[in-house]
Amino acid sequence: MDDFRTPVSVGPEISLTHADRIVTFGSCFADLLGNLLAKSGFNVEQNPFGVLYNPLSVVKGIECLWYDLPFTEEDLFEYQGYYGSFMHHTSFSGTDRQQVLDNIRHRARQASRALHEATCLVLTFGTAWVFALAETGRIVANCHKMPDYLFVRRRLEVAEIVDHYSGFLEQMFEEKPDLKVVMTVSPIRYLKDGAHENTLSKSVLHLAVEELGLRFPQITYFPAYELLLDDLRDYRFYDDDLIHPSSSAVRYIWQQFGTFAFDKTTRDIIQQLEQIHKAMEHKPFHPQDEAYLRFAQKNLAAISLLQHRCPELNLEAETAFFTAILT
């Protein structure tokens, strides 16, 4: 069947282990990857500003966390009874101004600590098209469904993206020279921009990532975009909207990420954890049956062995689940 595919090389292994602290930023693909990493037992802080689509909003968010810049009431806007932030996704918006601000500050404090402790940063760029406030020219991370006339839409230039990142990354790598940065271009197409416009946008992102990778050896590119559009390249690998990847495509991309990011030992640990999670989904006909109690004891033993093998794993939830069966 390989004759009917275009296999894509995922590049060198970057050797992440469960001892790593990972922070993800960017588009919904960053959320997807972050969720899979967390489910596989990794210590992950994901998208502390919510989903961010354009690379300039991503680096602005990282800078705010890195320099511990405070968020104040002036950073919020009000529209039709809702309060929000132009640096954040709509998931942070709400009707209570103080609650919105408190939530933003809480996530920022949590994510700032995670970023300074991070050993790996995963950045996913979604689009080079940006919206800027017509009044000030400030690029926003999200338009929050506000009227079009408030914004000016334009496409970022490659040099613009590279310049914004280069200055900051130089400072970050000076303090954290061993920090691993994984960059991806989201395979999700933004067809509302138009098919041709989406192609131009993704091209800008690819060229910017390539240039940054040439400047900084700590940056590695993971070809999520190519895996979906070139390797799989079939609508059966898309969800019903024909834009987002299907569950089978997600599994394939995750498998390829495992080859890219994990050594054999880490992959074995992930597989053992998956088996434990599958066992947790088992629904017995007779919960008090002796066979099911032995099943719980067997899994508790497996958890204990896995914890001994990988002390960095947090297995409290798994342990509590099977312990509750026996009590």
JOFEN-V251301 format. One record per backbone hydrogen bond with DSSP energy under -1.0 kcal/mol. NH is the residue of the N-H (numbers start at 1). CO is the residue of the C=O. E is the energy in kcal/mol with one decimal. If there is no record, write none. Layout:
NH CO E
NH CO E
This chain:
4 1 -2.4
5 2 -1.6
14 260 -1.9
16 261 -3.9
20 17 -1.8
22 43 -2.7
23 120 -2.0
24 45 -2.3
25 122 -2.6
27 124 -1.5
30 27 -1.6
31 27 -1.1
32 28 -2.3
33 29 -2.6
34 30 -2.5
35 31 -2.7
36 32 -1.9
37 33 -2.4
38 34 -2.5
39 35 -2.5
40 36 -1.3
41 38 -1.7
42 37 -2.4
45 22 -2.4
47 24 -2.2
50 47 -2.2
52 26 -2.6
58 54 -1.5
59 55 -2.3
60 56 -1.9
61 57 -2.0
62 58 -2.2
63 59 -2.4
64 60 -2.1
65 61 -1.8
66 62 -2.8
67 63 -2.5
69 64 -2.4
75 72 -1.8
76 73 -1.7
77 84 -2.3
79 82 -2.9
82 79 -1.8
83 94 -3.5
84 77 -2.0
88 85 -1.3
89 49 -2.3
92 89 -1.8
93 90 -1.8
94 83 -1.9
100 96 -2.4
101 97 -2.3
102 98 -2.8
103 99 -2.3
104 100 -2.3
105 101 -2.6
106 102 -2.5
107 103 -2.4
108 104 -2.2
109 105 -2.5
110 106 -2.3
111 107 -2.9
112 108 -2.5
113 109 -1.8
114 110 -1.8
115 111 -2.8
116 112 -2.0
117 113 -1.4
119 21 -2.7
120 21 -1.8
121 180 -3.1
122 23 -2.8
123 182 -2.9
124 25 -2.2
125 184 -2.4
126 53 -2.3
127 53 -2.1
130 154 -3.1
132 152 -2.6
133 138 -2.8
134 150 -3.0
137 133 -3.5
140 131 -2.9
141 86 -3.3
146 143 -1.7
150 147 -1.5
151 148 -2.2
152 132 -2.8
154 130 -2.2
156 128 -2.9
161 157 -1.8
162 158 -2.5
163 159 -2.7
164 160 -1.8
165 161 -2.0
166 162 -2.8
167 163 -1.5
169 165 -3.2
170 166 -2.2
171 167 -1.1
172 168 -2.5
173 169 -3.2
174 170 -1.2
175 171 -1.4
176 172 -2.8
179 176 -1.7
180 119 -2.4
181 218 -2.2
182 121 -2.9
183 220 -2.6
184 123 -2.5
186 125 -2.9
193 190 -1.6
198 194 -2.5
199 195 -1.9
200 196 -2.3
201 197 -2.4
202 198 -2.7
203 199 -2.0
204 200 -2.1
205 201 -2.0
206 202 -2.5
207 203 -2.4
208 204 -2.2
209 205 -2.6
210 206 -2.4
211 207 -2.2
212 208 -2.4
213 209 -2.4
214 210 -1.7
215 211 -1.5
216 212 -2.3
219 216 -1.7
220 181 -2.8
222 183 -2.4
224 222 -2.0
227 223 -2.2
228 224 -1.7
229 225 -2.4
230 226 -2.3
231 226 -2.2
232 227 -2.4
233 228 -2.1
237 234 -2.2
238 235 -1.6
239 244 -3.4
242 239 -2.1
246 237 -2.3
250 246 -2.4
251 247 -2.2
252 248 -1.9
253 249 -2.8
254 250 -2.6
255 251 -2.3
256 252 -2.2
257 253 -2.3
258 254 -2.1
259 255 -1.6
260 256 -2.0
261 257 -3.0
262 258 -2.4
267 263 -2.3
268 264 -2.3
269 265 -2.0
270 266 -2.4
271 267 -2.2
272 268 -2.2
273 269 -2.2
274 270 -2.3
275 271 -1.9
276 272 -1.7
277 273 -2.3
278 274 -2.3
279 275 -1.9
280 276 -1.6
282 279 -1.1
289 286 -2.1
293 289 -1.8
294 290 -2.3
295 291 -1.9
296 292 -2.1
297 293 -2.3
298 294 -2.6
299 295 -1.8
300 296 -2.2
301 297 -2.1
302 298 -1.9
303 299 -2.4
304 300 -2.3
305 301 -2.3
306 302 -2.3
307 303 -2.7
308 304 -2.0
309 305 -2.1
310 306 -2.5
313 310 -1.8
319 315 -2.5
320 316 -2.7
321 317 -2.0
322 318 -1.7
323 319 -2.2
324 320 -2.1
